[in-house]
């Protein structure tokens, strides 16, 4: 008789824990909603706009049989073809829901704007160092920045840790269990990330829209309007919610993203391998265009295409953008014009004590705790005009503010590095200065430190600073001379692949969620 009573007691404790978790979430959610009522009103206005705009059934899934076929075909393909990725293995083998959600969360944040091939090593090292929310919450920001160094978009790591601390300190160590509470309660978690976690970790039947899903849906339903517009974005979210498989929402969402990353790619999509090609309106359009090319002018509308009763369909491409026969299905989605990054110039100096007692040291200073590359370490730098006037004087003043008088005549210009961030094209004019005297390492104020070259390579420094240091090393006696040509990179360290690499690269395409940092995962 004791075992049944114990079982009842266990169930009672589970109910109490669930009730306590729900109570914490409700209180936190209520507080957040009171502070953020304006976005809710904006969302209602957007929904009203969407409902009022003319949308043809041609762009929708009006037949439930079509939805069933889409789900079954996509999931069958995914079960056969899905890539073996570390976050998928970890989630599949984890029974603890909080650990499961944490594993998904880390992968989703890392995959924003970053290639899968790059993320794998970072993810494995991160989860080895901080396997639980509690481990991450107790880490220092310096440790987080150090492990994140080179991955790009550094605010992601900081917000991930802020979120872990909030879960541990304010939510009793338990992750919010729904997409709504995840989005409201966790810093840096937007609509996409919240729904990805909720569906993959908790099985909530909620659809997701990232860059890969946008491409798949725009082609499957021939949506040619600007996918970044409010109207089209809301329609894509509506389609994703309609299609998600309630019995396997996490797998379905990952399958849709996998399809966009490996088959329905931006260029040269592999339509013959697509599991839903029979439902693809873009493919049907290609076939009709090919059939009618000799009978009618290219780009003319077919009677089977979208034909709203009144006005221009809000989901069709504008008349100013005719069909391009050479693109095929890649006519969808419409390419969004992006504003070019603004150009800035900075002068930076590698200051070294090559003969310091105890070994050579280089000086690093810490950036402010907010803004670009917040909290990371860099070589002393000053904002400079592209013309280069007064660069040397300004840079010497900056160096003296950290270490006192320096031999100005030894300051040498070594070359430049051009580094493109999401919204800034920053040209670093690289200088070097060696303090040749054999002295103890100079004492520097807070916010600065002397590091060995080995320590530099493992410190929390950006990819740009590592490129600056390579220019410096290339100009030192006994080393290979570095090229003086500009070195261009993105924040994540990605370089344009050669023609022979492009096919392989389609399998490692970066995942771009709708809520990616200021420019805008799972598994692509």
HELIX and SHEET records of a PDB file:
HELIX    1   1 UNK A    2  UNK A   35  1                                  34    
HELIX    2   2 UNK A   37  UNK A   52  1                                  16    
HELIX    3   3 UNK A   57  UNK A   59  5                                   3    
HELIX    4   4 UNK A   64  UNK A   81  1                                  18    
HELIX    5   5 UNK A   86  UNK A   92  1                                   7    
HELIX    6   6 UNK A   97  UNK A  111  1                                  15    
HELIX    7   7 UNK A  116  UNK A  129  1                                  14    
HELIX    8   8 UNK A  133  UNK A  137  1                                   5    
HELIX    9   9 UNK A  141  UNK A  148  1                                   8    
HELIX   10  10 UNK A  155  UNK A  170  1                                  16    
HELIX   11  11 UNK A  179  UNK A  185  1                                   7    
HELIX   12  12 UNK A  191  UNK A  202  1                                  12    
HELIX   13  13 UNK A  211  UNK A  220  1                                  10    
HELIX   14  14 UNK A  230  UNK A  243  1                                  14    
HELIX   15  15 UNK A  246  UNK A  248  5                                   3    
HELIX   16  16 UNK A  249  UNK A  262  1                                  14    
HELIX   17  17 UNK A  271  UNK A  273  5                                   3    
HELIX   18  18 UNK A  277  UNK A  279  5                                   3    
HELIX   19  19 UNK A  281  UNK A  292  1                                  12    
HELIX   20  20 UNK A  328  UNK A  331  5                                   4    
HELIX   21  21 UNK A  391  UNK A  403  1                                  13    
HELIX   22  22 UNK A  408  UNK A  410  5                                   3    
HELIX   23  23 UNK A  453  UNK A  458  1                                   6    
HELIX   24  24 UNK A  463  UNK A  474  1                                  12    
HELIX   25  25 UNK A  499  UNK A  501  5                                   3    
HELIX   26  26 UNK A  502  UNK A  505  1                                   4    
HELIX   27  27 UNK A  506  UNK A  508  5                                   3    
SHEET    1   A 4 UNK A 377  UNK A 378  0                                        
SHEET    2   A 4 UNK A 361  UNK A 366 -1                                        
SHEET    3   A 4 UNK A 342  UNK A 353 -1                                        
SHEET    4   A 4 UNK A 381  UNK A 383 -1                                        
SHEET    1   B 6 UNK A 377  UNK A 378  0                                        
SHEET    2   B 6 UNK A 361  UNK A 366 -1                                        
SHEET    3   B 6 UNK A 342  UNK A 353 -1                                        
SHEET    4   B 6 UNK A 424  UNK A 434  1                                        
SHEET    5   B 6 UNK A 412  UNK A 420 -1                                        
SHEET    6   B 6 UNK A 488  UNK A 490  1                                        
SHEET    1   C 3 UNK A 377  UNK A 378  0                                        
SHEET    2   C 3 UNK A 361  UNK A 366 -1                                        
SHEET    3   C 3 UNK A 448  UNK A 451 -1                                        
END                                                                             
